[in-house]
Amino acid sequence: MLPRANRLPLKPAARFTGATQRFPGFTLITRPNPLARPRLAVIIPNRVLKSAVARNRLKRQLHGCFIRFASGLPAQDMLLVVASDVIDPAAFTDYLKSLSSSP
């Protein structure tokens, strides 16, 4: 489970605006936050994955990728919107690696 300090509340996420980046299978919206840590929210619509078990499994995988790199990430809010059931968590991991390695 994602630590509470790194969770982005979903209520403000409904009106979340920021820099949008599209990847195969998902869209990532980011914006700076005033906190000293990164935060993440993951949205997986029912139309993408019908099974709650599959949605929760994918969320756990994406949270795991985020936790692995959270200490090196800049202080920003990230909203990950899954658009396809063929999302590869490795693509999200690669993006996080590039963020944590940049100055």
C-alpha positions as CSV (number, residue, x, y, z in Angstrom):
1,M,0.0,0.0,0.0
2,L,1.1,3.5,-0.8
3,P,2.2,5.4,2.4
4,R,-0.3,8.0,3.4
5,A,2.3,10.8,3.0
6,N,2.6,9.9,-0.7
7,R,-1.1,9.6,-1.5
8,L,-2.7,12.3,-3.5
9,P,-6.3,12.8,-2.3
10,L,-8.8,11.9,-5.1
11,K,-11.3,14.7,-4.3
12,P,-9.0,17.4,-5.7
13,A,-7.8,15.0,-8.4
14,A,-11.2,15.3,-10.1
15,R,-10.2,19.0,-10.9
16,F,-6.5,18.2,-11.4
17,T,-4.8,20.3,-14.0
18,G,-1.1,20.4,-15.0
19,A,1.4,19.2,-17.5
20,T,0.0,16.2,-19.4
21,Q,2.2,13.5,-20.9
22,R,0.7,10.6,-22.9
23,F,2.3,7.1,-22.9
24,P,1.1,3.9,-24.4
25,G,-1.8,2.8,-22.2
26,F,-1.8,5.7,-19.7
27,T,-1.8,9.5,-19.3
28,L,0.3,11.2,-16.6
29,I,-0.7,14.6,-15.3
30,T,1.8,16.4,-13.1
31,R,2.0,19.6,-11.2
32,P,4.3,21.0,-8.5
33,N,3.2,20.8,-4.9
34,P,4.2,22.8,-1.9
35,L,5.2,19.7,0.1
36,A,8.7,18.2,0.2
37,R,7.6,14.9,-1.2
38,P,6.0,13.5,-4.3
39,R,2.3,12.2,-4.3
40,L,0.5,9.9,-6.6
41,A,-3.1,9.0,-7.4
42,V,-4.1,6.2,-9.8
43,I,-7.4,6.1,-11.7
44,I,-8.4,3.0,-13.5
45,P,-12.0,3.3,-15.0
46,N,-14.3,0.3,-15.0
47,R,-14.5,0.4,-18.8
48,V,-10.7,-0.3,-18.9
49,L,-10.7,-3.3,-16.5
50,K,-14.0,-4.7,-15.5
51,S,-12.7,-6.9,-12.6
52,A,-12.0,-5.1,-9.3
53,V,-9.4,-7.7,-8.7
54,A,-7.5,-6.8,-11.9
55,R,-7.9,-3.1,-11.1
56,N,-6.5,-3.5,-7.6
57,R,-3.6,-5.7,-8.8
58,L,-2.6,-3.1,-11.4
59,K,-2.8,-0.3,-8.8
60,R,-0.6,-2.3,-6.4
61,Q,2.0,-2.8,-9.2
62,L,2.0,0.9,-10.1
63,H,2.2,1.9,-6.4
64,G,5.2,-0.4,-6.0
65,C,7.0,1.2,-9.0
66,F,6.3,4.6,-7.4
67,I,7.5,3.6,-3.9
68,R,10.8,2.3,-5.3
69,F,11.7,5.7,-6.8
70,A,9.8,8.1,-4.4
71,S,12.9,9.2,-2.5
72,G,14.6,10.6,-5.6
73,L,11.5,12.2,-7.2
74,P,10.8,15.9,-7.3
75,A,8.0,17.3,-5.1
76,Q,5.1,17.1,-7.4
77,D,1.6,15.6,-7.6
78,M,1.1,12.9,-10.2
79,L,-2.2,11.7,-11.4
80,L,-2.0,8.5,-13.4
81,V,-5.0,7.8,-15.6
82,V,-5.0,4.3,-17.1
83,A,-6.5,4.3,-20.6
84,S,-5.9,0.7,-21.7
85,D,-5.8,-2.7,-20.2
86,V,-2.5,-3.4,-21.9
87,I,-0.5,-0.9,-19.8
88,D,3.0,-2.0,-19.0
89,P,4.1,-1.0,-15.5
90,A,7.7,-1.0,-16.9
91,A,6.8,2.1,-18.9
92,F,5.8,4.0,-15.7
93,T,9.0,2.7,-14.0
94,D,11.2,4.0,-16.9
95,Y,9.5,7.4,-16.6
96,L,10.1,7.5,-12.8
97,K,13.8,6.5,-13.4
98,S,14.2,9.4,-15.8
99,L,12.7,11.8,-13.2
100,S,14.8,10.5,-10.3
101,S,18.1,10.7,-12.3
102,S,17.5,14.2,-13.6
103,P,19.0,17.1,-11.6
